[in-house]
Amino acid sequence: MPDGRAHIGALFSPQSVALIGASPSSAYCRRVLSNLRALGFADERIFLINPNYSEIDGRRCYANLGEVSAPVDVAMVLTPKDAVPMILKEAAASGARGAVVLASGFAETGPEGAGLQKQISSVGDRLAVCGPNTMGLASFSDRLALFSGELPPKVFAGPLSAVFQSGGMLNVFLQLCAYRRIGIGRLVATGNEAVLSLADYLNFYAADPQTKMIALHVESIRDGEEFRRALARCRNNRKPVVALLVGRSARARATVQAHSGNLVASARWEAALKHYGVMCVRNLDEMVNVCSLLAYANLDDLSPGVQLATVSGGDCSWLSDLADRAGLDLPDLPAEIKDKLKPILRKPRFVDNPLDVGGLPRAGDNRFERALDQVCQSPRFSLIAFRLNYPLPFTEAGARPYRVAAAAALRHGKKPVFLTRASEALDDHWMDFFAELKAPFLLEYERALGAIKRVQEHLGARAAAQAEPVEPANERARGWIGSKSNTLTFCEARELLGFYGIPVVETKPVGSADEAVAAARSLGFPVALKVDAKEIAHKTEAGGVALHLATEEKVREAYHAIALGCAAPGGPGTFSLIVQPMVENVAELLVGSVNDPEVGPLVVVAVGGIFTEALKDSATGLAPVSLAEARRMIFALRGKELLLGARGRPQADIDELARVIRAVSLLARDCSDRIQELDLNPVMVLPKGEGVRVVDALVVLKK
C-alpha cells in the first residue's frame, strides 16, 4: 500500500484542518465552516489559507501553509482546478497527511483534465487524497465535516458508515438517514478517485472500530481484485454491507463462443457482491430501510419465519402477496395458540399470518396486549412486523399501541419492526418516537419486506461461508489442463470434468459407420450422433448433431451425412464422431463459467438447454459457490417450477444439480488461469434420486 493510502485514517480523524483557497465570497467555504462549527470542531484547529486576504469574518487568514505555526493534518482545497496539483505538493511537503479536493474539471472532462488528474495521483505516495470532483467527507464522532453539502439538523453519530461514488446521492442518503434517525459514523463521496479508491475506503471501514455497518453506492470498480478483498474483510469482520449498484464496468472481452459469456455480462458484479454476503438493493429507499433494520435491531439470530400483524383486513391480502413476491416465509401459528386467540379476537375463524388485529389497539381494554402475548409465544418466528395507525398530529395516546406492541415482542424475545403502507410523510415526532423506542421503522410495505428478506439472505450467506469447509485445489486437474491449448474436444472436456466428479453421459468415440452402429447397439437405441471437433463450438447450428436415431440404418445415414458435411470446404481439418444414448430428463439446463478479468471466475446456471439465450432465465454466482449458494441460484430461476414437478412432471434431482454447480465452480476457481469459458449445455436433470448427466461441453482456454 502506498504511504498516502496508509494515511486514510487521518482524513477522518484529523487534529487540525486547513481550508486552502478560503474566501468570503465562496459558498463552499461558508458551508464547510458552518458544518465544522455545527459539529463542534474546535475553531483553533481550523486554519484559513489565501494570500489575497489577511482575515475572513474576523478570523486570521494565512498566505500559505508555511505561515501556519501548528502542524496541519488535512488540507481541504477550495481553489479552481489548475492550482490543485501545486497546492497538493506543497501540502505534502508541509507534513500534511491528507487532502480533500472539491474542484471538478479533471479526468471526467477529457485528455487535458486527465493530465491534471495524473499530477494529483503523483502525490498519492505521500498524501491520502479524497477526490477530486467530490463533495467531501465527514466523521460525526470526530465532529468533522469537510463536506460541501448541507448537514441536516437531526444528524448524529452512529454505527453506519457510507461510501458513495456520487456526491449528490450521498447528500440525499444523509438527509434520509437523518429523517429516519439513523446514526452516521463516517461518510465519503469518492469523486474521481485519483488516489483513494472505493476499495480503499471499504478496507478502512472493514477495520474501523467505529463502523459497524456500511452503505455502499457503486457506479464503477477500478481495482476488482482489491475490491473483492475489501468485501471479504467486511464479511470476515462481521460488518454488514448494503449496496446500491447503479453502474457496472465495461463487459469483459471474453469469447462469445459459449452461451455463458453473454448470460453473465450484466450480472457479474452483483453476483460478486452477493457472494460476499452484500445486501444488494434497487434504490435509496430500500437502502435506508435495510440500514434502519441493521441499526435498530440485533439480527444475528434472525430466523427465516416472519410474523405480520396489521389493523386492516384488506392489508392482510396485500401483505400476503408482497411477502410471497419477496420470498418471505410467513409461518402459521401453532394450533394451541390459535385456539387461545379466538376468544381474544372474538373471531371463530381468522387467518393468523398476516394477522388482522382490527380495532384491538383502540379498544380501551387489554385484549391487544393479550393477543400479542399469545402470538409471540410461537417458536416459528423471531421477527414480528406491525402496521398500526399513525394519527396526525403525533400524540402519546396514538403512540401507546406501539409501546404495547414493542414491549410484548421484547418480553418474548422477538424483534419488533414497524411498517407503513406507503412512503408516507409522517410528523417528525413519529421519527423521534421510534428512535426512542429503538425499533426499526420501515417505509412502504414492498420495500420493507424486501429489506427484511435481504437481511435474512445476508445472515444466511455469512453462516454458510463460516460453515463451508475450504476445498483445496485439484492439482491433478491443474496439471492436466496445463498441457492443453485452444478449445477442448468433447472427449477432452469429459476427462477434465471427471477430475471433479461431474457426471457425463456415456460416450463412445467412433471412426466409421460400422463403429457407430456397434456403439449404438452397445448403448441401446435410440442414440445421438455428434461431431467432436475443436473448431465447431455449436454443433447443432453446424449440422453436426443427429438425435433420436432408433435404428442401425438411421445411424449409418446420420454418420455419412455428418462426416460429409464436416469434411466439406470450410469444415474442420480433423474431427471425430461420438455416439451417446438419448437421455430422458425432467429439465434441460446450462451450467457454465466465465473467467472475468475484473470480477474473477463466475458460474452460471440457466434454463433451456439449446434455448438458453432465447429464454434469458439465468442466475450467476462468484466461484466457488457453496452448496447453499448453488441451491439459491437454482431457486432464483423463473423456470424452477420445471424442477419442482410442475404439471405432473416428476420432481428433479435438485440435490445432485446443486452438487454439480458447486463442482463446476471449483473447476472454474482451480483453473481460472487457463479457462476463459466453460459451457455444459445441455445438462440433463433426471428425476429425484437419479442424478444429472452432462450431454455436451465446450471448454475455451485462454490464448
Secondary structure, DSSP 4 states (H G I P E B T S, - for coil): --HHHHTHHHHHS-S-EEEET--TT-HHHHHHHHHHHHHT--GGGEEEE-TT-SEETTEEEESSGGG-SS--SEEEE-S-GGGHHHHHHHHHHHT--EEEE----SGGG-HHHHHHHHHHHTTTTT-EEE-SS--EEEEGGGTEEEESSPPPTT--EEEEEEEES-HHHHHHHHHHHHHTT--EEEEEE-TT-SSS-HHHHHHHHHH-TT-SEEEEEES--S-HHHHHHHHHHHHHTT--EEEEE---PPPP----SSHHHHHHTTTHHHHHHHHTT-EEESSHHHHHHHHHHHHH---TT--SBEEEEES-HHHHHHHHHHHHHHT-B-PPPPHHHHHHHHHHHT-SS--BTTEE-TTGGGSSSSHHHHHHHHHTT-TT-SEEEEE----SS--HHHHHHHHHHHHHHHHTT-EEEEE-SS-----HHHHHHHHHHT--EE-SHHHHHHHHHHHHHHHHHHHHHHHSPPPPP-HHHHHHHTT--SBPPHHHHHHHHHTTT--B---EEESSHHHHHHHHHHH-SSEEEEEE-TT-S-TTTTT-EEEEE-SHHHHHHHHHHHHHHHHSTTS-SS-EEEEEE----SEEEEEEEEEETTTEEEEEEEE-GGGHHHHT-EEEEESSPPHHHHHHHHHTSTTHHHHTTGGGPPPB-HHHHHHHHHHHHHHHHHTTTTEEEEEEEEEEEPBTTS-EEE--EEEEEP-
